[in-house]
Every structure is written in structure tokens, then in C-alpha cells.
Amino acid sequence: MKGRAQSHVHGRCHRTAMLAPIVVVAVISACSSVASGSPSARASAAGASTIQPAIVTIPSCDIVPCQGPLQPATYQVAFFQHPVMYRFTIQEPGWTWYYSGNFRIVTDDTPTDGLDRYSEGVYVLLDPVAASTTCEEQPEPGVGHSVEELADWVEDLPGLDVSGRTSVTVGGLEGIQMDLAVSPRWTKTCPFSEGMPAVPLVMRESDFSGYHLALVPGVSMRWFLLPWEDGVILVDIDESKGRMTREELLQAASPIVMSFGFSAA
């Protein structure tokens, strides 16, 4: 089962929930240009570094899932029933924002979840807890919920290759960055992994914004575990299959992640 309030098994998330029809919310922005050789253009260029770009507000949607295109700009967005306001900058066209109880910025204009076809990009997941290693949709007992406890637990998970653990600061939040991939020697499957080896990672129990995140071979994740109030924000650069290479995705998505700002909605 895929696609819901939100979940995925990259296993993408998997969870069942009733979703209303998609409503696409368009973001309208204005721009102007001046001939580059004119004095006014040169004056504008000289003063450009002192002028802060306007922030584009993405309207909150009343029906989920909802989505819209992203052009180069700085954005802010706060969704209903979501406790965090995000601010981020897009430097290149070709991205789409998507909200279904959790927030993502992806390279597809038709975001999807599924083992054979899902959207690569930046996923933002709130309040992750360790998922049961039995593949059941329930927390793993005995694992703490802090950034450090989750990072330590993931680093020791059987079947998972973890590398590049380092301190990182995103949006003023000091956390931990790490890269995740399934070990080539791992063979254990889950009922939802369609016969593929899988490593359950984290989950959140919620009727609206729940998820159950697992990883399958051939793709990777780069995690940014960040402390937020009494919980954690997980920002995940999530690779797909046969689309952008890992290096291309990291090069394109990392500036978006590092531009993030977070505040209470």
C-alpha cells in the first residue's frame, strides 16, 4: 500500500488514508527587465546586492494532496494542521512543491510514491521515531527520540551502510548529517517491499501526517536530523532509480536544504 497521509518505502512510505482530489495551487510572481547596457540597468546592478528579493508566499491549501510549480525565488509556506512554517530558496527551475500531510520538494510535476516509480527530491518529515525492525508499522521499543539517539540507532541498524556522519547546521538548527544505503549483503524483506530487501528506518503515528520510511537497494538517502522544539525534523534528500544520478541530485538539492529556515506556524 502506498501514498497516503504520507508514507513511503523507498521504500517509500506506506500508510492508508482517505485523500481528496488533487488541487493544484499556482504561485504567481512578477518580474521586470531593463536593457543591460542602459545607465539604469547598471545602477540597478550596482545596488542589487543591497536589495533583498521578495519572498513568495505559497498559499495554504484546504484540500490535500496539493502541489504547485517552483520557479527561482525565495518562498515561505505554512499549511493547515502543520506546526512548522518553511522558508527556502529555489535557484533553478524544474522543482515542484507537494503537501499531503508532510512537505516535499521534488523534481516531478506529478509526484508519486512506489517501489518502481517515485519522486526524487527533498522530503521533510516531522517527529520521526525508530521503526520496528520486524517491519510492523509500530515504533521500535527502547530507542530514544533525540537527534543523537536516532542517529546512533540508525548507524547500528543491521543491513544498513551509514557513512559521512557529521555535524551540520540548517536554518539555525544544529544537527547531524549522514548518508544511508542498504548493504549489498542484506536479504531480509518486508511484506510491503514486494520481494526486495528492505530496512525499516523511522515512522510517525498520525492519521493525517503519518509515515513509515524504509530503504531498499539501489538508491540512497542523505539525512539531516535537526532538533525542533520537543522533537526532531528529518530532512531527507531522497534518490530515485534511473533518473538523476546520486551526484546530480545532491548537487541540485543540497542548496535547497541549506537554504531552509524553520519557524512555528
C-alpha positions in Angstrom: 0.0 0.0 0.0 1.4 3.4 -0.9 0.5 7.0 -0.9 -1.5 8.4 2.0 -1.4 10.9 4.6 2.0 10.2 3.8 4.3 7.4 3.8 6.8 5.8 1.6 9.0 2.8 1.1 11.9 3.8 -0.8 10.8 2.2 0.1 8.7 4.7 0.3 6.3 5.5 2.9 3.3 3.2 3.3 0.1 4.0 5.2 -3.6 4.1 4.2 -5.7 7.2 4.4 -8.5 8.9 2.6 -7.3 11.6 0.3 -9.3 14.3 -1.5 -8.8 15.1 -5.2 -5.6 17.0 -6.0 -5.9 20.7 -6.1 -3.0 22.5 -7.9 -2.2 25.9 -6.3 -0.4 28.1 -8.8 2.2 30.6 -7.5 2.1 33.8 -9.4 5.1 36.1 -9.4 6.0 39.2 -11.3 9.4 40.2 -12.8 10.7 43.1 -14.9 13.8 43.6 -17.0 15.9 46.6 -18.1 18.3 46.6 -21.1 21.6 45.6 -19.7 23.5 48.4 -21.4 21.5 51.3 -20.1 22.6 53.5 -17.2 19.5 52.5 -15.2 20.4 48.8 -15.7 24.0 49.5 -14.5 22.7 51.4 -11.5 20.3 48.6 -10.7 23.1 46.0 -10.9 25.3 48.1 -8.7 22.6 48.3 -6.0 21.3 44.7 -6.4 23.4 43.4 -3.6 21.7 45.7 -1.1 18.2 44.8 -2.2 16.6 41.8 -0.6 14.5 39.7 -3.0 10.8 39.5 -2.3 9.5 36.4 -0.6 6.8 34.5 -2.4 4.2 33.0 -0.1 2.7 29.7 -1.2 -1.0 29.7 -0.3 -2.1 27.1 2.1 -4.3 24.5 0.5 -7.6 23.4 2.0 -7.7 20.0 0.3 -4.8 17.5 0.2 -2.8 16.4 -1.6 -1.9 19.8 -3.2 1.0 21.0 -5.2 2.4 23.7 -7.4 5.4 24.7 -9.5 8.5 26.4 -8.2 10.5 29.0 -10.1 13.7 30.5 -8.9 12.7 32.6 -5.9 12.6 32.6 -2.1 9.4 31.0 -0.7 7.6 30.7 2.6 4.8 28.3 3.3 2.7 27.2 6.2 0.0 24.5 5.8 -3.1 23.8 7.8 -2.7 21.2 10.5 1.0 21.6 10.2 3.0 23.2 13.0 6.0 24.4 11.0 6.5 27.3 8.6 9.2 26.7 6.0 11.3 29.2 4.1 13.6 28.1 1.3 15.2 29.3 -1.9 15.0 27.7 -5.3 17.9 28.6 -7.6 17.0 26.6 -10.7 13.6 25.8 -12.4 12.2 22.3 -12.6 11.0 21.8 -9.0 7.5 21.1 -7.6 6.3 21.6 -4.1 3.9 18.9 -2.8 1.9 18.6 0.5 0.0 15.6 1.7 0.3 16.0 5.5 4.1 16.2 5.0 6.1 18.5 2.8 8.3 17.7 -0.1 10.1 19.5 -3.0 10.6 17.1 -5.9 11.8 17.0 -9.5 8.4 15.7 -10.9 5.4 17.8 -11.8 3.3 14.7 -11.0 4.7 13.5 -7.6 4.3 9.7 -6.9 5.3 7.1 -4.4 6.1 3.4 -5.2 9.0 1.0 -5.3 9.4 1.2 -9.1 8.5 4.9 -9.6 8.7 7.6 -7.0 9.7 11.2 -6.9 13.2 12.1 -6.0 13.9 15.3 -4.1 13.7 16.8 -0.6 11.4 15.3 1.9 10.6 16.9 5.3 9.3 14.6 8.0 8.3 15.7 11.5 8.9 13.9 14.7 10.4 10.6 13.4 10.8 7.7 15.8 12.6 4.4 15.2 10.5 2.0 13.2 10.2 -1.6 14.2 12.9 -3.9 12.8 10.2 -6.5 12.3 8.6 -4.4 9.5 5.5 -3.8 11.6 4.1 -0.3 11.5 4.9 0.4 15.1 7.9 2.0 16.9 10.9 0.0 17.9 10.9 -0.2 21.7 13.7 1.2 23.7 15.0 3.8 21.2 15.2 7.5 22.3 13.7 10.3 20.2 16.5 12.8 20.2 18.7 13.6 17.2 21.7 11.8 18.7 19.7 8.8 19.8 18.1 8.4 16.4 21.4 8.8 14.6 23.2 6.3 16.8 20.4 3.8 16.3 20.3 4.1 12.5 24.1 3.9 12.4 23.9 0.5 14.1 21.0 -0.9 12.1 21.7 -4.4 10.5 21.5 -4.2 6.8 22.3 -0.5 6.5 25.5 1.1 5.4 25.9 4.5 7.0 28.6 7.0 6.1 29.6 10.6 6.3 28.1 11.3 9.7 29.0 14.8 10.6 27.6 17.9 12.4 25.5 20.2 10.3 23.6 23.4 10.8 20.4 24.0 8.7 18.2 27.0 9.3 20.0 27.7 12.6 19.3 24.2 13.9 22.4 22.2 14.8 22.0 18.6 14.0 23.6 15.5 12.3 24.0 14.7 8.6 24.5 11.1 7.4 24.2 9.1 4.2 22.2 5.8 4.1 22.2 2.9 1.7 21.2 -0.8 2.0 24.1 -3.2 2.4 24.6 -5.4 -0.7 24.7 -8.4 1.6 21.2 -7.7 3.1 18.5 -10.1 2.1 15.7 -9.6 4.6 12.4 -8.5 3.0 9.3 -6.8 4.4 5.7 -7.5 3.5 5.4 -4.1 1.8 8.7 -4.3 -0.1 7.4 -6.5 -3.0 10.2 -9.1 -2.5 13.0 -6.6 -2.3 15.4 -6.5 0.6 14.3 -3.6 2.9 15.5 -1.9 6.1 12.8 -0.1 8.1 14.0 3.3 9.3 11.6 5.7 11.0 7.9 6.3 11.3 5.3 8.6 12.7 1.9 7.6 14.0 -0.7 10.1 12.8 -4.0 9.8 10.9 -3.1 12.9 8.8 0.7 13.1 8.6 1.9 9.6 9.4 4.6 7.8 7.5 6.7 4.6 7.6 10.0 5.1 6.0 12.2 2.2 4.8 15.1 1.8 2.4 15.6 -0.7 -0.5 18.7 -1.4 -2.5 19.9 0.6 -5.4 19.1 4.0 -4.0 20.3 6.2 -1.2 19.2 8.9 1.3 21.1 11.8 2.8 19.6 12.7 6.1 19.7 15.9 8.1 18.4 15.2 11.6 17.6 18.5 13.3 16.3 19.3 16.8 12.9 21.1 16.8 11.1 22.1 20.0 10.5 18.7 21.8 11.1 16.6 18.7 13.1 16.3 15.5 12.8 17.4 11.9 14.1 15.0 9.4 15.1 16.5 6.0 15.8 13.7 3.6 17.4 14.1 0.1 15.8 11.0 -1.4 17.3 9.4 -4.5 15.2 7.6 -7.2 16.1 5.0 -9.8 17.2 5.6 -13.3 16.6 9.4 -13.2 19.2 11.9 -11.8 22.4 10.3 -10.6 23.1 10.5 -6.9 25.8 13.2 -7.6 23.4 15.2 -9.7 20.6 15.0 -7.1 22.9 16.0 -4.3 24.3 18.9 -6.3 20.8 20.2 -7.1 19.1 19.5 -3.8 21.7 20.4 -1.3 21.4 24.2 -1.9 17.7 23.9 -1.2 18.2 22.1 2.0 20.9 24.6 3.2 18.5 27.5 2.4 15.8 26.2 4.8 14.5 28.2 7.6 12.0 27.0 10.2 9.6 28.8 12.5 6.4 27.9 14.3 3.4 28.2 12.1 
